[in-house]
Amino acid sequence: MDNKTNLKIPSKIPIVPIKNKVLLPGLVLRLQIGRKDTVQLMQQFYRSSDNSRESNYIVGCVPFQPSLISIPTNDINSTKKPGAENLLNQPITPSDLHQFGCAARIVRLEKVVGGGFMAIVEGVARMRIDRYVTLRPFFEAEVTAFPEPVLLKDDQELQDLIISLKSTARELLAMLQDLKIPTPLLAELQKYIDGVSAGSLADLLVSTLETTYEEKLEILDAINLKTRISRAIDLLTRQIHVLKISQKIHSTVEGKLSKKQREFYLRQQLAAIKDELGERDESSTEDDDVADLSKRLQEAGLSPEAQKAAQRELKRLKRMHPTQAEYQVVRTYLEWLSEIPWSKTTSDILDIEKARQQLEDDHYGLEPVKKRVLEYLAVLKLKEDMKGPILCLLGPPGVGKTSLGKSIANALGRKFYRLSLGGVRDEAEIRGHRRTYIGAMPGLIAQGLKRVGVNNPVFLLDEIDKVGNLSNHGDPSAALLEVLDPEQNNTFTDHYLNVPLDLSKVLFIATANQADTISAPLLDRMELISLPGYTFDEKIQIAQRHLLPKQIASHGLAPGHVKISDEVMLKIATGYTREAGVRNLEREIAGVCRAKAVKFADAKEKGTINEYQGEIKFNDVEDILGVEKYDDEVAERTARPGVVTGLAWTSSGSGGILFIEVTQMSGKGALQLTGKLGAVIKESAHIGLSWVRSHAYQLGITTATTENTFFSERDVHIHFPAGAVAKDGPSAGVALITALVSLFIHKNVAPTTAMTGEITLRGQVLPVGGIKEKVIAAHRAGIKKVILPKRNRKDVEGDVPERIRNDIQFVYAQNMFDVLAAAFEGEQIWNVTHPIVEVETKCKPVMLVVKSSSSRHTIRVDFLAYCDQLAAEIGCLPTAKNMFSRYGFKGFKILFIWCSHPDLVSFIWTTCVGGCNGMD
């Protein structure tokens, strides 16, 4: 009210003729502006307000003369007036308008379809038109404003009238309360009675009553406050009598009215009151809503099944009353059907070169993904009805999986929608809720289609490896099977919509950190593309091309304000981050930009911008980011027996190095394992110790005299540092054996040598997975030599970047002796030229039946037992000559070799016996 009374009314204001209604001060009225002259006036206001919806323009709202308006007293809001049918298009003269009007402030102004305007005006003060000064293009007149007069406390007659007005108003309010008018509305009326001035209260009460057009003009013309209040009291008293009669009639027929009929009656009364207060939006009725909904369904291009369901539900909706609970359920369902993009698509950009350039500009590296997208685009260009592939980008956090999905959408010219599946535990979140439940709604897939508005977007199913498994709420991963199956997703059925939904045009891209937690059927439906991580060279390029410019712009700096050379960027990447991706690297770059932003702001305040240096020098990094967080893991390690560096693949999908420490102590032959180890890695430790014990002679660990007591008199403890991190898998087998051998023979393995591979009891080295991730992690940690299974050579040559292959020496091993030779820098630590491990040890004992020329008797020799003994003494695999000279034989011949294994017989014959002099 204060803002209204403080407005100054100009002496000359434009005139807006209004029909059928009378605007009084303090009230709000909605006007539909359709006359050409008034439209021109509003057009000026609209342009001068800079298209703003709110303004403070003052206009004069003047009603037509009663002779031009014929309004039935019981239908004052009707728009079909016998005497006013042609007022919209016919010209009017000043004599057609009433002499008094209301100066009003335009609260809101909006354009409407058809060229007109919708204006909401608020009455400010009464006014009298003294003279019209302009008739074209719209009326302007000189006016005299009559603001609300100041109440005089010594005017007893006026005070009595005010008391009578409020008393009558409260009586009316009590009757309205008996008619069960909503409490909030009654509370608002009570506030008006107690809080507003007498003149404003009279205007408000009259506007809410059933009065004629002429009676409202009388109130408008009543400049004198006493006259106005007296007339208002008369109208209020008449209304009270009418209500009493209505209440009596109502009480008579109340028992015959049902509950719904009473509600409908009250709603109609409430609507009439709101309409008088200017609070009701009459832009559309319930019938208009149904018609509009029917039109939207026709324009939606529904599928035949959806069209059939929509028509069935639409017929139900037309037969329902809006107050029924089922009405809103059916209406919401039809609105969902009309908003799903059944036939709306975007045109793909089938320019392969442009798409290639887009992918190159957005991401550095990631060639496998770029190649696959271009292949899809090429096939789509040749075959337009191709079904979208289901891609799964597998890699550790921060390698750009999500941003790559956005880049693919931009390259194809499609809309992008990201759907986070992390933490989804309910099957209904994917397939939707059935409409029988309260609060039912479609699933995330249908919601995504509604938001993008087309049926061929790029859907990014983020963190698909973290979706919930089978529970009492269903299996979300099983619900995704139909979504991600190109042969089935053209008829995907959402439980809420309950009609087939075609998803075959959607390009689904899933992201995951690890494939182990994805169910096998779901994994089988996706095309897996691995993103193992970035090398330091790739990180530098990504930082210079993308991360640094992004952070410079984010901190309000210009491109030249921060300059970081490749050498400095490498120091940040190696000294302050340890990750497969670039997320932490971006945070560190942001820290550098913040530091330079402080210096630039200081220089700007002091006026010394010319002295500002944006280049980051090598020595500045530690001053800005602090002491390096990560040292060279390998360089900090001191070579000592029993310590070996292994390679591991972490649960996040990235690689890492794994230190293995072994020590021995007096005991009873026990093996102790620590470091939060899984069952598989524990089994690898037992296999490794068994292999070392079975080859203690060949490895020089024991002699014939210490064989039985060496391992039984000492305990072995194997520890994997970072004890809080869970570790499992068979790939640490070769590193475990190497660490045990290093401990027992007291020889060091170089800290810059790392290894991985699974081991068998026979000493064979089996291939393992995650080679690229492990090799990149080794390169990141400063490893110079990597020992791998021979059957993993193809993984190195096919997946590992050439720069890393040039920086690291790769050794490919078939068995443990190859591993030991590489680990100990080519030094042959075993004493036999042909390892006994190559001989099958599960066969029966080998007996050589020998007859000597210098003896008359025949002896039987346990060949393998003497081989073990002599190998330790003479340093090589014994021949028959070495062996039988122990018996004093000068000449002998092999009568026969008794053994159940033919391969072993061949080995003994060619290796040991074939070179014997004097043999027959």
Secondary structure, 3 states (H helix, E strand, C coil): CHHHHCCCCCCEEEEEEECCCCCCCCCEEEEEECCHHHHHHHHHHHHHCCCCCCCCCEEEEEEECHHHCCCCCCCCCCCCCCCCCCCCCCCCCHHHECCEEEEEEEEEEEECCCCCEEEEEEEEEEEEEEEEEECCCCCEEEEEEECCCCCCCCCHHHHHHHHHHHHHHHHHHHHHHHCCCCHHHHHHHHHHHHHCCHHHHHHHHHHHCCCCHHHHHHHHHCCCHHHHHHHHHHHHHHHHHHHHHHHHHHHHHHHHCCHHHHHHHHHHHHHHHHHHCCCCCCCCCHHHHHHHHHHHHHHCCCCHHHHHHHHHHHHHHHHCCCCCHHHHHHHHHHHHHHHCCCCCCCCCCCCHHHHHHHHHHHCCCCHHHHHHHHHHHHHHHHCCCCCCCEEEEECCCCCCHHHHHHHHHHHHCCCEEEEECCCCCCCHHHHCCCCCCCCCCCCHHHHHHHHHCCCCCEEEEECHHHCCCCECCECHHHHHHHHCCCCCHHHEECCCCCCEECCCCCEEEEEECCCCCCCHHHHHCCEEEECCCCCHHHHHHHHHHHHHHHHHHHCCCCHHHCEECHHHHHHHHHHHCCCCCCHHHHHHHHHHHHHHHHHHHHHHHHCCHHHCCCEECCCHHHHHHCCCCCCCCCCCCCCCCCEEEEEEECCCCCEEEEEEEEEEEECCCCEEEECCECHHHHHHHHHHHHHHHHCCCCCCCCCCCCCCCCCCCEEEEEECCCCCCCECCCCCHHHHHHHHHHHHHCCCCCCCEEECCEECCCCEEECCCCHHHHHHHHHHHCCCEEEEEHHHHHHHHHHCCHHHHHHCEEEEECEHHHHHHHHCCCCCCCCCCCCHHHCCCCCCCCEEEEEECCCCCEEEEEHHHHHHHHHHHHCCCCCHHHHHHHHCCCCEEEEEEECCCHHHHHHHHHHHHCCCCCCC
